[in-house]
Amino acid sequence: MKSLQRLREAGRGRDMQAVVDEIPYARFLGVQVDIEGNELTTILPFRETLIGNTTLPALHGGALGAFLEMTSAMQLLYNTNCEALPKTIDISVDYLRSGRPVDCYGRAFVTRQGRRVANVRAEVWQEERGKPIAATHGHFLMTPI
């Protein structure tokens, strides 16, 4: 991701919203980043286009999975000095509840990090953090500086 290197050179490498804005699908979803202290939280604002099941209505699982994958990658970028967006090796998604038509919040936890590969777990919730609607566990390939 050449734009990440360009952002770092401009002194904005830790400005995670600027990084997210460089990812076309994240920009399409409207993903936002909130950082308080060392905690990075991603936000997926609700839009009607995110509805996958109009009968319930429920959020589309693919949008939730992609949001969680981006949350994991953003956490890795925030924790490390990768020169590029971490590449997904594999990821598994657990859908725990139907996503209602409200904003979603995500947080990722790096469970193990080596020089080139990291294991990350991420959760997305809506109104109560203790009741996640989906969770992922993934392995990511990092390119160190």
ROGU-440510 format. One line per field, with one value per residue (C-alpha): residue in one letter; residue number from 0; z, y, x. Coordinates in steps of 0.05 Angstrom, whole numbers, plus 5000, padded with zeros to 4 digits. Layout:
ROGU-440510
type: a | ... $
seq: NUM | ... $
zz: Z | ... $
yy: Y | ... $
xx: X | ... $
end
This chain:
ROGU-440510
type: m | k | s | l | q | r | l | r | e | a | g | r | g | r | d | m | q | a | v | v | d | e | i | p | y | a | r | f | l | g | v | q | v | d | i | e | g | n | e | l | t | t | i | l | p | f | r | e | t | l | i | g | n | t | t | l | p | a | l | h | g | g | a | l | g | a | f | l | e | m | t | s | a | m | q | l | l | y | n | t | n | c | e | a | l | p | k | t | i | d | i | s | v | d | y | l | r | s | g | r | p | v | d | c | y | g | r | a | f | v | t | r | q | g | r | r | v | a | n | v | r | a | e | v | w | q | e | e | r | g | k | p | i | a | a | t | h | g | h | f | l | m | t | p | i $
seq: 0 | 1 | 2 | 3 | 4 | 5 | 6 | 7 | 8 | 9 | 10 | 11 | 12 | 13 | 14 | 15 | 16 | 17 | 18 | 19 | 20 | 21 | 22 | 23 | 24 | 25 | 26 | 27 | 28 | 29 | 30 | 31 | 32 | 33 | 34 | 35 | 36 | 37 | 38 | 39 | 40 | 41 | 42 | 43 | 44 | 45 | 46 | 47 | 48 | 49 | 50 | 51 | 52 | 53 | 54 | 55 | 56 | 57 | 58 | 59 | 60 | 61 | 62 | 63 | 64 | 65 | 66 | 67 | 68 | 69 | 70 | 71 | 72 | 73 | 74 | 75 | 76 | 77 | 78 | 79 | 80 | 81 | 82 | 83 | 84 | 85 | 86 | 87 | 88 | 89 | 90 | 91 | 92 | 93 | 94 | 95 | 96 | 97 | 98 | 99 | 100 | 101 | 102 | 103 | 104 | 105 | 106 | 107 | 108 | 109 | 110 | 111 | 112 | 113 | 114 | 115 | 116 | 117 | 118 | 119 | 120 | 121 | 122 | 123 | 124 | 125 | 126 | 127 | 128 | 129 | 130 | 131 | 132 | 133 | 134 | 135 | 136 | 137 | 138 | 139 | 140 | 141 | 142 | 143 | 144 $
zz: 5000 | 4974 | 5005 | 5075 | 5061 | 5033 | 5097 | 5141 | 5103 | 5113 | 5188 | 5187 | 5192 | 5260 | 5234 | 5226 | 5196 | 5140 | 5129 | 5128 | 5078 | 5030 | 5028 | 4975 | 5007 | 5076 | 5045 | 5011 | 5078 | 5113 | 5166 | 5219 | 5271 | 5343 | 5386 | 5460 | 5494 | 5465 | 5447 | 5374 | 5359 | 5289 | 5274 | 5218 | 5213 | 5193 | 5123 | 5087 | 5036 | 5091 | 5099 | 5075 | 5099 | 5089 | 5124 | 5193 | 5176 | 5188 | 5167 | 5111 | 5138 | 5084 | 5105 | 5178 | 5159 | 5118 | 5174 | 5223 | 5175 | 5167 | 5243 | 5251 | 5198 | 5229 | 5297 | 5269 | 5233 | 5297 | 5339 | 5290 | 5238 | 5178 | 5112 | 5079 | 5098 | 5128 | 5081 | 5103 | 5105 | 5131 | 5171 | 5203 | 5221 | 5276 | 5267 | 5337 | 5330 | 5276 | 5264 | 5275 | 5233 | 5280 | 5282 | 5295 | 5335 | 5328 | 5368 | 5353 | 5398 | 5374 | 5407 | 5380 | 5337 | 5304 | 5256 | 5195 | 5218 | 5270 | 5299 | 5312 | 5344 | 5331 | 5355 | 5331 | 5376 | 5372 | 5435 | 5487 | 5483 | 5523 | 5469 | 5405 | 5341 | 5304 | 5318 | 5275 | 5285 | 5231 | 5211 | 5176 | 5138 | 5156 | 5117 | 5169 | 5154 $
yy: 5000 | 5058 | 5107 | 5082 | 5098 | 5166 | 5180 | 5160 | 5207 | 5262 | 5248 | 5218 | 5144 | 5138 | 5176 | 5113 | 5149 | 5174 | 5101 | 5076 | 5130 | 5102 | 5033 | 5036 | 4985 | 5016 | 5083 | 5052 | 5023 | 5089 | 5058 | 5106 | 5100 | 5123 | 5121 | 5132 | 5120 | 5056 | 5028 | 5030 | 5022 | 5019 | 5043 | 5019 | 5071 | 5041 | 5052 | 5019 | 4989 | 4945 | 4906 | 4834 | 4807 | 4857 | 4813 | 4818 | 4869 | 4844 | 4868 | 4830 | 4779 | 4796 | 4869 | 4848 | 4799 | 4852 | 4903 | 4854 | 4838 | 4913 | 4922 | 4868 | 4899 | 4968 | 4942 | 4909 | 4974 | 5012 | 4964 | 4955 | 4991 | 4952 | 4984 | 4957 | 4936 | 4866 | 4811 | 4761 | 4690 | 4661 | 4684 | 4650 | 4687 | 4667 | 4699 | 4700 | 4743 | 4780 | 4850 | 4900 | 4964 | 5007 | 5027 | 4973 | 4978 | 4934 | 4920 | 4873 | 4838 | 4813 | 4745 | 4728 | 4767 | 4743 | 4780 | 4763 | 4731 | 4753 | 4720 | 4768 | 4761 | 4814 | 4826 | 4870 | 4893 | 4942 | 4971 | 4926 | 4908 | 4845 | 4819 | 4813 | 4798 | 4769 | 4750 | 4731 | 4696 | 4707 | 4701 | 4760 | 4767 | 4831 | 4867 | 4898 | 4963 $
xx: 5000 | 5041 | 4993 | 5012 | 5085 | 5064 | 5023 | 5082 | 5128 | 5077 | 5078 | 5008 | 5025 | 4991 | 4929 | 4887 | 4828 | 4873 | 4896 | 4824 | 4805 | 4857 | 4822 | 4767 | 4720 | 4729 | 4712 | 4651 | 4627 | 4641 | 4686 | 4709 | 4764 | 4762 | 4825 | 4824 | 4890 | 4917 | 4848 | 4829 | 4755 | 4726 | 4656 | 4610 | 4555 | 4488 | 4463 | 4405 | 4453 | 4483 | 4418 | 4425 | 4358 | 4302 | 4251 | 4283 | 4318 | 4390 | 4458 | 4493 | 4543 | 4594 | 4595 | 4605 | 4660 | 4696 | 4688 | 4720 | 4777 | 4791 | 4787 | 4841 | 4886 | 4878 | 4897 | 4960 | 4979 | 4967 | 5010 | 5067 | 5109 | 5085 | 5103 | 5039 | 4969 | 4974 | 4952 | 4900 | 4925 | 4860 | 4802 | 4742 | 4678 | 4630 | 4561 | 4532 | 4469 | 4431 | 4458 | 4403 | 4398 | 4441 | 4515 | 4567 | 4631 | 4692 | 4754 | 4812 | 4862 | 4929 | 4935 | 5004 | 5052 | 5116 | 5161 | 5119 | 5054 | 5004 | 4942 | 4884 | 4816 | 4763 | 4692 | 4636 | 4578 | 4522 | 4492 | 4525 | 4598 | 4586 | 4539 | 4579 | 4541 | 4602 | 4674 | 4733 | 4799 | 4851 | 4923 | 4956 | 5022 | 5059 | 5113 | 5159 | 5196 $
end
